[in-house]
Amino acid sequence: MLNLFEAKFSKDRLHPIFTLISRHRHAPEREVLNRWAEGFTDRDGKFVDEFQLTFEAAMWELYLHAVLKELGCTTDMSFHAPDFVVTGPIPLTIEATIAKPAVDGQPAFGFDALEAIPKDFGALNHEAALRLCNSISAKHEKYKSSYSKLPQSQDLPFVIGLAAFDRPYAHMAVNRPIMAALYGHYIDESDIYEEDGKQHLGQYHVQGAIKPNGSTVPMGIFLDDRHADISAVIFSPIATWGKIRALAKNTGIPTVFTTLHPIEGSIHPERRQQPSNRYEEHLLDGLYVFHNPYAKKPLAPSVFNHERVAQFWLKENGEYEIICPDDFLLYRQIMSVTTFEEGETPPGR
């Protein structure tokens, strides 16, 4: 069993969320992470260091490990790469990665909760899509140069597990940036129009997004065979510190959970608000699987066939086939009544 919470470094080096979660009042949150870590193997002897110093990527890897266990998958943790070699019931490989802030960009923790709220969701979606594409491209190059040559990867689907920690309130972008990155499908939240008595959002096909330096990053990674090595992308905008809080059900911290869920035929989501003693969230809530129609080794839909998971396929006619629960968790915001001790940094979400 990994010893995640025995600090190995001086306080000034520890990640703020690790410092926060190490406090006595967050024992239920620590228990959630310890459950996720059951059966996980630290293959290079650095995982606990990364968990304590950088937190987010390591937490995301533990989450994916927990997801695979929840789905009944068997994983061989003896291999150094890719991150997960699933041996059954359907063999596949998964490499975990996160979208990080741009150079000199503000991190997804420790920010002023009011000042950091996005004021331009078009800009948020645009910039977030760039960061997601960078992360996907980096792992694709790694697959071509390394993972594809490993015996444990031969003839198996290659899946990228991706989460966004590239800015404050990254989770507010929901699925907009990943749809643009993978399928070139951009939803313009500023373009609301009426047709047939209903409100609609403007939707466009985009081929690329412009970086601050003027160069263009291609969008629509899954619209041709240039990324056919990637079978699918697993994505969650809300597998964050908030997911841990939701599953922990920490009665010692008064908390209100606000969530958004789709309403069929409406551009406006359903808003729900519940106190922590009545709030329920599943481990897999908020999890997407986006399939690559050009994949050399397609991912079998049955691998992630679960009532809480959303799966997307792009059909030849350009329409989507979607399997998704009616009350899919699009977004979650947490408000807690708590105090911070000297030296603590609020996580921001």
N, C-alpha and C positions, 0 to 999 in steps of 0.2 A: 504494500500500500504506500502510495506517495505521501511523504510528509510535507504537505503544501504550506502549512501555516507556521512552522518554526522558522522565524526570520533568520536569514543567513547573512544579511547585509546591514550596514548602518542605516538609521532612519532616513537620512537625507537622500539615500539611493533608492529606497523602496517606492514602488508605484503608489500614487495616492489612493487608488481604489483598494489595493492590497492592504495599505495601512488602515483604511476605513473598515474593511471587512474583518480585520484582525481584532477590532475592539470587542469587548465583552458582549455588548448588546447585539452583535451580529452573529452569534453562535448558530442560529437556524440557517443563515446564509452559508456559513462555512460547511454545515452539514450537507447542503445541496451540492456544493462543489466536491465534497468528499465522496458523495454517492456517484456523481458523474465520473470521478477518477477511479472507481472500483474496476479493476482489471486492466487499467491503462499501464503501459510500460514505458519508463524513461530510458529510451534506447541509446541516447548519446550522453546521458548524465548531466544535461543542461536544462531539462524541462522545468524543474523547480526554480532554478535561477531566473529563467525567462518569465515564469508565472509571477515571481515576486518583483522583478525589475520592470517588465513591460506589460504584463497582465493580459492585455486584450487578445493577442494572438493565441496565447496559451489557453485562456478561458474558452475561446472559440473552438479550439481543438478538443478540449474536454467536452464541450457541448456536442460536437459531432460524434464523439465516442459514445456519449449517452444516447444520442439519437439512434445510432446503430444497434445498441443494446435494446432499446425500446422496440425496434422493428424486428428483433429476433435474429439479427445478423451475427455471424461468427467471424471474428477478426483475428488474423495471425499477426501478433505484435512483435514477432522476432525480426522482421525486416527493418532496415534503417530508412527505407524509402520505397514507394511513396508513404505518406503518413498512415494510411489505412489500406491494408490488403485484406479485402473481405473474401472469405473462402466459402461462405454459404449463407443462405440457401442458393444464391446466385453470385458467382465470383465477380468481383470488380475491384478497382482501385480508386482511392479518393485522396486528393492532395488539398490540404487546408491552407487558406491564405486570407488576409484581410486587406481592405483598402485603407491606406494610411494617409495622414495629412500631407499636403504638398510641402516642399521645403519652406520653412518659416511659417507654415500654416498652423492655425490654432488646433490643439488636440481636442478629442471628444470627451474631455473631463476637465474639471477644475475651472470652468468658465462662469461668468456672471449670468445667472439663469435668465434674467430679463434682457440684458443688452445683447446676448448672443442669439436670441430668437430670430430665425431667418425673416427678412423683410421682403425678399424677392425669391419666390419659389422657382421661377424660371432659372435664375442664376444658380440656386441650390442644385436643381436637377442637372443642369449643364455641367457644373463642376464635379458633381458626384459621379456622373457617367464617365467623365475623363479618368477619375481615380479608379473606378471599377475596371475600365478597359486596361489601364496600366497593370493592374494586378493579374487580370486574366492572361494578358500577353506574356507577362513574366513567367507564369507557370506553364504556359504553352511552350515557350522556348526551353524551359527546364525539362519538360517532357521530351521534346525532340532531341535534346543534347544528352540526356541522362536517363530519365525514368523509362523511356521506351526500350532501352537496351538491357534493362534488368530482367532476369529470368522470371521474377514474380509478377512482372507487368505484361508478359507476353500474351497476346490474344485476349486481353481483358479490357472492358470499358474503362476509360479514364475520366473521372469526374472531378471537377473543381468545387470545393466547398468554400464559399465566399461570404464574408460579412463586411459591413461598412463601418469603419471607425475613423473616417477621414476628416471630421469637422464636428463642432458642436451641433447637437440636434441632427446628426446624420440620419437617425431613424425617421425623421419627419419626411424624408424623401420617399418613403414607402417603397413601391416597386417601380416608380417612374424611371429612375436612371438605369436600372438593370434591363428594363424592356427596351430602352434606347440602345444600350450597349450591345445586347444580344440580337435583337430583332429589328433595330432601326426604327422602332415605334415610339414616337415622341408625343406625349400628351401635354398640350399647352394649357396650364391651369388658369392662365389669364384670358383665354379665348372662350368665353361662354356665350352660346347662342341658342335661340329657340327654333325648334322645328317640329311640326306635327304636335304642337301643344306641350312639348317636353323640352327641358334644358339639355344641352349637349356641350361637351368640351371639344375644342379643336384638337384634331389628331393628324399628325404628319409623319411622312417617312423621312428620316434623316440619314445621310450617308457618312457624316463626320461631325466632329465638334472641334472648335478652335481652342487651342491652348493659349495661355497668356503670352507666350513668345511668338504667336502668330502661326505656328505649325498646326496641321490638322490631324486629329486622331480618328481613324475610321470607326464608324459605328456599324451595327448590324453584323456582328461577328459570326452569327449563325445563318447568314443569308447566302453563303456560298461555301465551297469546300476547303477554303484556306485554313480553317480551324477544325477540320474533320477529325483530328486526333482527340478532340474534346467531345465526349459523349453527352455530357450534360453539366449544368451548373446548379449546385444546391446553394440557396441564398436565403438569408433571413436578416431583415433590417432591425429586428427586435430581440435577437438572441444576445442581449447585453446584460449589464448589471441589473437592469429592470427585470429581465427574465429570472434571474436568481432571486430577486426580491419577491417576485410573484409566486414562485414555487416554494419559497421558504415559509410563507405565512407567519411572519414574525409578529406575534401578538404584542410584543413589548414596544413596538413603534407604531403609533396611530398613523394609518396610511389610507389614502383614497386613490383608487385606480380608475382612470378614465380611458376608455377604449373606443376604437372606431371599427365598424363592420360594414360590409357592402350591403346596399339595398338594390335589388334587381330593378333595372329600368330608371335608376336615379343617379345623378352625378354626385349627390350628397350622401355621405355615409351615415349609418346609424351611430349615434353617440350613446355610450352607456357609462354610468358612474356608480361605483360600489366601494364600500369600505372594505378593508383587508379581511375582516372576519367573515365576509360573504363573497369575496372575490374568488373565482376559480379560473385557473389557467393550466393548460396541458403543456407538457414539455415540447410537443411538436407544433403548438399553435404559432402561426406566423411563418412557417417554413414553406418555401417554394422550391420546386424542382423544374428547371427549364431544360427541355430536351433539344438536342441539336439535330435538325432534320437531315443534315449532311454527314452525320457521324459514321465513321468507318465501323465502329463497334457500338451500336446503339445500346442505351441503357434500358433494360426491361422495365416497363411501368410497374410491375409487381413489386420491385424492390422497395419502392416508397409508397406502396398502396396502403394508405392509412386515412381514416376518416378526418383527421385534422390537417392533412398536408394538401397543398395546392400543386398540381402538376400542369404544365403548359407544353403543348405541341403546336408548331406552325405547320399548317397543311399546305398543299400545293396551290390552292386557290387564294392563299394569303390570309385566310381566316384562322383563328385559334381554336384548337380543341382544348378544353379546360376541365379538369376535375378539381373541384374546390368545395369545401363546406360552405353552406349558406351563411354561416356566421363567422367566416374566416377572420382572424385577428389581423387587421391592417396596421394598427398603431396602438401604442400603449404609452400613457403618461402617468407618472407617479408623483403624488404630493404627500409628503410626510411631515409630521410635527416632530422635530428632533433638534438636538443641539450638537455642535461640533466642538471637540476639545481642541486645545491649542496645538497647532501643527497639522490639523486635519484639513483636507481639501474636499469640499463637496463634489461628488462625481458628476453632477449636472443632469443626469437622467437615470 
